[in-house]
Amino acid sequence: MGCKHSIFISAAFLLALLAGRSHAQQAPAETLRPRPATTIARPASAQGVIQRSPYTSNPFEEYGGYGAGDCANCCEEECWFWDPGMWVEADVLMWWRSAQNLPPLVTTSPAGTIANNSGVLPLATILYGNEEVGGRMRVGGRIDAGLWFDRCNLYGLGVRYTTLGTDTSVFSLNSTQNPIIARPFFDVTTDNGNIVGENAFLVAHPTGGPQGERTTGSITVTTTSQVASTDIYYRHNLRADELTRLDCIVGYQGSAINEGLTIDSTTTLVNSIRVTDTFLTKNQFNGGMIGLISNRDYGPWEVNLLTKVAFGTTEETVMIQGLRDPPAGNGNANTGLLAVTSNSGTFRQNDFCVSPEVALKLGYHVAPNMTFTVGYSVIYWSTVVRPGDQIDPVINPTQIDGALAGEARPNFRFNHDDFWVQGINLGLRWDY
């Protein structure tokens, strides 16, 4: 019974197969129609390639690689793609940075002024300080490179690094140039029940010694400033047509603003006494950013605008250290004049910061896939710490040579400022 049933099923399957083949042979053959001709559209480049423009002709048409394509349908199968899809841009920066404020640091008085009154404000002449320093133009560099995830140049990842040359300012003076050199401060000790008030530490004076001897000396004040910033961002095309392109960028921004101030003086009577105060600040910003990159082509010319803003936290670090060689009367070598026991050390805190940036560029396509650019950029940080702002000119000198008696001054507290860099860029961009 089982065998007969199996034979019946096999016969039915064979008849069905033969019927199918007979129907296939009778069916009319399908007519293959050629695909309609399509125009290969080339996508807009990362920064905007030269497109055909109603204002001017394309001077690089003979090179190929440029066209009037619209990338709206770029991801269709028949579309032309740019491979491998990269951009690299290198800029030379001629930028300025915001100067820092310094209190009066070096003073002098007219010849013949007695030692006790020399260099004492407000009658003394300020030789250095009470001004802004460090705002000169410096040359730096920036590189921006990225890779597109797709051959349509719609989604990409970019990295941009910016650095400025170190801005160093040096003031130097010795007693052969000026016989009276002093370092002013406000003295909180008392004399007959009254606060001493304005006072000065003599670096050099014709009668500045304990017995009225001549003292010679020198002083050097050095300020330094370094700025660097890194962006890592995802780039997404919002709109692209024959002449314009608009991209959105989101990502991470990290910035470092490190500055220093050193006041180094040497006084010589029989032996030399060196007194040094050092103030260092570090600002490490980490935050998220969002922005837009827009591009407009005018034949061989293009205009590119970057606007972005970053929100995050700045880790602020202030380091204050004094040095006295030989050590003071209490044996403490880590005490200067403005940096003493009461305010020396390393101090840290985090603070919220906003950092916007605007960059405008004019580009000219000098060769296929190569563009020369010139532009202006400005970057701003809403809160930083800077060395000159951390100086407390109010001093209790009792702690320099012995135990502290009275108010503990100078003291430390975080004093904030804002910071900016701005200037002109000259660059060259390659689009692959």
C-alpha positions in Angstrom: 0.0 0.0 0.0 2.8 2.4 0.9 4.7 1.5 -2.3 1.6 2.2 -4.5 1.0 5.5 -2.8 4.6 6.6 -3.4 4.4 5.6 -7.1 1.2 7.6 -7.5 2.8 10.8 -6.0 5.9 10.4 -8.2 3.8 10.1 -11.3 1.8 13.2 -10.4 4.9 15.3 -9.8 6.4 14.2 -13.2 3.2 15.2 -15.1 3.2 18.6 -13.4 6.8 19.2 -14.3 6.2 18.4 -18.0 3.1 20.7 -18.1 5.2 23.5 -16.7 7.9 23.1 -19.4 5.3 23.0 -22.1 3.8 26.3 -20.9 7.2 27.9 -20.8 7.8 26.9 -24.4 4.5 28.4 -25.5 5.0 31.7 -23.6 6.2 34.6 -25.8 9.7 35.7 -25.3 10.3 38.9 -23.2 11.5 41.9 -25.3 14.5 43.6 -23.6 14.3 47.3 -23.9 17.5 49.4 -23.7 17.7 51.6 -20.5 17.1 55.3 -21.3 20.3 57.3 -21.5 21.1 59.2 -18.4 23.4 62.1 -17.7 26.0 61.3 -15.1 25.8 63.9 -12.4 28.9 64.6 -10.3 28.4 65.6 -6.7 29.4 68.9 -5.1 32.8 68.6 -3.4 33.4 68.8 0.3 34.1 72.5 0.1 32.5 73.3 -3.2 34.0 72.4 -6.6 33.9 74.8 -9.5 30.4 74.5 -11.0 29.0 76.0 -14.1 27.8 79.4 -13.2 25.5 81.9 -14.9 28.1 84.6 -14.1 31.2 83.1 -15.6 32.5 80.2 -17.6 34.6 77.4 -16.1 38.3 78.0 -16.8 39.2 74.4 -16.0 36.7 72.6 -18.2 39.5 71.0 -20.1 40.8 69.3 -17.0 37.5 67.5 -16.3 36.4 66.7 -12.8 34.0 69.7 -12.7 30.5 69.9 -13.9 27.1 71.4 -13.3 25.8 68.3 -11.5 23.1 68.3 -8.9 23.7 65.8 -6.1 20.1 65.5 -5.2 20.0 62.0 -6.9 23.7 61.3 -6.3 23.2 57.9 -4.8 21.4 56.4 -7.8 23.2 53.5 -9.4 24.2 55.4 -12.5 25.6 58.4 -10.8 29.3 59.3 -11.0 31.2 59.3 -7.7 34.3 61.0 -6.5 36.6 58.4 -5.0 38.2 58.1 -2.5 36.4 61.3 -1.1 38.8 63.2 1.1 39.6 66.8 1.9 42.8 68.3 3.3 43.4 72.0 4.0 46.5 73.6 5.4 46.6 77.3 6.6 49.2 79.7 7.7 47.8 81.9 10.5 48.8 85.5 11.2 46.8 85.9 14.4 46.7 88.2 17.4 45.6 87.1 20.9 44.1 89.2 23.7 46.8 90.8 25.9 46.9 90.2 29.6 46.7 92.9 32.3 49.7 93.3 34.7 49.8 95.4 37.9 52.7 97.7 38.4 55.8 95.4 38.7 58.9 97.7 38.3 59.3 101.3 39.4 62.0 103.9 39.7 62.4 107.4 41.3 64.4 110.5 40.4 68.1 110.6 41.3 68.6 111.8 44.9 65.4 110.2 46.2 66.2 108.6 49.6 66.0 104.8 49.8 62.9 104.6 52.0 60.9 106.6 49.4 62.3 105.2 46.2 60.0 103.2 44.0 57.0 103.9 46.2 53.7 104.6 44.5 52.0 106.9 43.6 55.0 109.2 43.3 57.3 106.7 41.7 57.5 106.1 37.9 56.2 102.8 36.6 58.7 101.2 34.3 56.8 98.0 33.6 53.3 96.9 34.4 50.0 98.7 34.9 49.4 97.9 31.3 48.4 95.1 28.8 51.2 93.0 27.4 51.5 90.1 25.0 49.0 91.1 22.3 51.4 91.1 19.3 50.8 89.2 16.1 52.3 85.7 15.9 52.4 83.1 13.1 50.7 79.8 13.6 49.3 76.9 11.6 46.1 75.0 11.1 45.3 71.7 9.3 41.8 70.4 8.5 41.4 66.9 7.0 38.5 64.6 6.6 37.1 61.5 5.0 33.7 60.9 3.5 31.8 57.8 4.6 30.0 57.6 1.2 31.0 58.3 -2.3 28.3 61.0 -2.5 30.2 63.3 -0.1 27.1 63.5 2.1 28.4 62.1 5.4 32.0 62.6 6.7 34.3 62.7 9.6 36.8 65.6 10.0 39.7 66.6 12.3 41.0 70.1 12.6 44.1 71.2 14.7 45.0 74.8 15.3 48.2 76.1 17.0 49.7 79.5 17.5 53.3 80.4 18.0 54.4 81.1 21.5 54.0 84.8 22.4 56.9 85.8 24.6 57.4 89.3 26.0 60.6 90.2 28.0 61.4 93.3 30.0 64.9 93.6 31.3 66.7 96.4 33.2 69.9 96.7 35.3 71.4 99.3 37.6 73.9 100.5 34.9 70.9 101.6 32.9 69.0 103.0 35.8 70.6 103.2 39.3 67.2 103.1 41.2 65.1 99.9 40.5 62.3 98.8 42.8 59.4 96.4 43.1 56.3 98.1 44.5 53.7 96.5 46.8 51.1 97.4 49.5 52.4 96.7 53.0 49.8 95.6 55.5 52.1 95.6 58.5 51.7 98.4 61.1 54.0 101.1 62.3 53.0 102.8 65.5 49.4 101.5 65.0 49.1 102.6 61.4 49.2 100.5 58.3 52.4 101.1 56.4 50.6 101.2 53.0 52.5 101.7 49.8 56.0 100.4 50.0 58.8 99.0 47.7 61.4 96.3 47.7 64.7 97.8 46.4 66.5 95.9 43.7 69.2 98.6 43.2 69.9 102.0 44.9 72.9 104.2 45.3 72.4 104.2 49.1 70.2 101.1 49.5 72.4 99.0 51.8 71.9 98.6 55.5 74.6 101.2 56.2 73.8 103.3 53.2 76.0 101.4 50.8 75.5 101.2 47.1 73.5 98.2 45.9 73.4 97.1 42.3 71.0 94.7 40.6 68.9 93.7 37.7 65.3 92.5 37.0 63.8 90.6 34.2 60.0 90.1 33.7 59.0 87.4 31.2 55.5 86.5 30.0 54.5 83.6 27.7 51.3 82.5 26.1 50.5 79.3 24.1 47.2 78.4 22.4 46.1 75.2 20.7 42.7 73.7 19.8 41.5 70.5 18.3 38.1 69.7 16.7 36.8 66.3 15.9 33.5 66.5 14.1 30.9 64.6 12.1 29.8 66.4 8.9 26.3 66.0 7.4 25.2 67.6 4.1 21.9 69.4 4.5 21.6 70.9 1.0 23.6 70.8 -2.2 22.8 72.2 -5.7 24.7 73.5 -8.7 26.2 76.5 -6.9 25.7 76.1 -3.1 26.3 73.6 -0.4 25.2 73.7 3.3 26.6 71.2 5.9 26.0 70.7 9.5 28.8 69.7 11.9 28.6 68.3 15.4 31.4 67.0 17.5 34.0 67.7 20.2 36.3 70.7 20.8 39.3 70.6 23.0 41.4 73.8 23.7 44.5 74.6 25.8 45.5 78.1 26.8 48.7 78.0 28.8 50.4 81.2 30.1 53.2 82.2 32.4 54.6 85.2 34.2 58.1 85.2 35.9 59.6 88.1 37.8 63.3 87.5 38.5 65.4 90.1 40.4 69.0 90.0 41.7 70.4 92.4 44.3 74.1 92.7 45.0 75.8 94.3 48.0 78.6 92.0 49.1 76.7 88.9 48.1 73.9 88.5 45.7 70.3 87.8 46.7 68.0 86.4 44.0 64.2 86.7 44.4 61.9 85.1 41.9 58.1 84.9 41.6 56.4 82.6 39.1 52.7 82.5 38.2 51.6 79.8 35.7 48.0 79.2 34.4 46.5 76.4 32.4 43.1 76.3 30.9 41.9 73.0 29.4 38.5 73.3 27.7 36.5 70.2 26.7 33.1 70.5 25.2 30.6 69.6 22.5 30.2 71.8 19.5 27.6 72.4 16.7 27.9 74.5 13.6 27.3 75.1 9.9 29.6 75.2 6.9 28.1 77.0 3.9 29.7 77.4 0.5 28.8 79.4 -2.6 30.5 79.0 -6.0 31.0 81.8 -8.5 32.8 80.1 -11.4 36.4 79.8 -10.3 35.7 81.6 -7.1 34.0 80.4 -3.9 33.0 81.9 -0.6 33.0 79.7 2.5 31.6 80.5 5.9 32.0 78.5 9.1 30.0 79.4 12.2 30.0 77.2 15.3 29.7 77.3 19.0 31.0 74.9 21.7 29.7 74.5 25.2 31.7 72.7 27.9 33.9 72.9 31.0 37.3 74.5 31.5 39.6 73.0 34.0 41.5 76.0 35.4 44.9 75.5 37.1 47.0 78.2 38.8 50.5 77.4 40.1 52.3 80.0 42.2 55.8 79.6 43.4 58.4 81.8 45.0 62.2 81.3 45.2 64.9 83.1 47.3 68.5 82.3 47.0 70.1 82.2 49.6 67.0 81.3 51.7 65.3 83.9 53.8 66.0 84.3 57.5 63.5 81.6 58.4 65.3 79.2 56.2 62.5 79.0 53.7 63.8 79.0 50.1 60.3 78.8 48.6 59.4 82.4 49.1 59.7 85.4 46.8 58.1 88.8 47.1 54.6 88.3 45.5 54.7 84.6 45.9 55.1 83.6 49.5 53.8 81.0 51.9 50.3 82.4 52.2 49.5 82.2 48.4 51.9 79.6 47.0 50.7 76.2 45.7 48.7 74.6 42.9 45.0 75.5 42.7 42.3 73.9 40.5 38.7 74.3 39.7 36.2 73.7 36.8 34.1 76.4 35.3 31.5 76.5 32.5 32.7 78.1 29.3 31.2 79.0 25.9 33.5 79.1 22.8 32.1 80.5 19.6 34.0 80.7 16.3 33.5 82.4 12.9 35.7 81.9 9.9 35.1 83.6 6.5 37.2 82.5 3.5 37.5 83.5 -0.2 38.8 80.8 -2.4 40.1 80.6 -6.0 40.4 77.2 -7.8 44.0 77.3 -9.1 43.9 73.8 -10.5 41.6 70.8 -10.6 40.8 69.8 -7.0 43.1 72.5 -5.6 41.9 75.8 -4.1 43.9 78.8 -2.7 42.1 80.5 0.2 42.4 83.7 2.1 40.2 84.6 5.1 39.6 85.9 8.6 38.9 83.9 11.7 38.0 84.7 15.3 37.7 82.3 18.3 36.5 83.3 21.7 36.5 81.7 25.2 34.2 83.2 27.8 36.2 82.4 30.9 39.9 81.7 31.5 42.5 82.3 34.2 45.6 84.4 33.3 48.8 85.0 35.3 48.6 88.7 35.8 45.1 88.5 37.3 46.3 86.1 40.0 48.8 88.6 41.6 47.8 90.0 44.9 50.0 93.1 45.4 49.0 93.3 49.1 51.8 91.7 51.2 52.6 91.0 54.8 56.4 90.8 54.7 56.8 89.4 58.2 56.4 85.9 56.7 59.4 86.4 54.4 62.1 86.4 57.1 60.2 84.9 60.0 56.9 83.7 61.3 53.7 85.4 60.0 52.4 88.1 62.3 49.1 89.7 61.4 47.0 89.3 58.2 48.0 86.5 55.8 48.6 88.4 52.6 49.0 87.9 49.8 46.2 85.4 49.4 44.9 83.5 46.5 41.5 83.5 44.8 40.5 82.6 41.2 40.2 85.8 39.1 38.8 85.3 35.7 39.0 87.0 32.3 37.9 86.2 28.8 40.2 85.3 25.9 40.2 85.6 22.1 42.4 85.0 19.1 41.8 86.4 15.7 43.6 87.1 12.4 44.2 86.4 8.8 44.5 82.9 7.2 46.3 81.9 4.0 45.7 78.4 2.9 45.6 75.7 0.2 42.9 73.0 0.0 43.0 69.7 -1.8 39.7 67.8 -2.6 40.1 64.2 -3.6 
